[in-house]
């Protein structure tokens, strides 16, 4: 969502990923659409993420907020080692 909201990974352990969202969220787009969009971006990297729970939510009066969301990781990427047989 470009300059509207930013996401950053706070924790990645086992099958759990914690992602923080912060910014000016478009109220007409639907807040949870931002959380769902990350799973589509992850698919491009070979990952399956599913939002499970909003752990923290802070909002002000003008569509700005900070949200911490827990995701479940389905499939992990397979990394190939170059030059190894």
Beta strands, then each sheet from edge to edge (+ up, - down):
strand 1: 5-13
strand 2: 16-24
strand 3: 49-59
strand 4: 64-73
sheet 1: 1+ 2- 4+ 3-
end
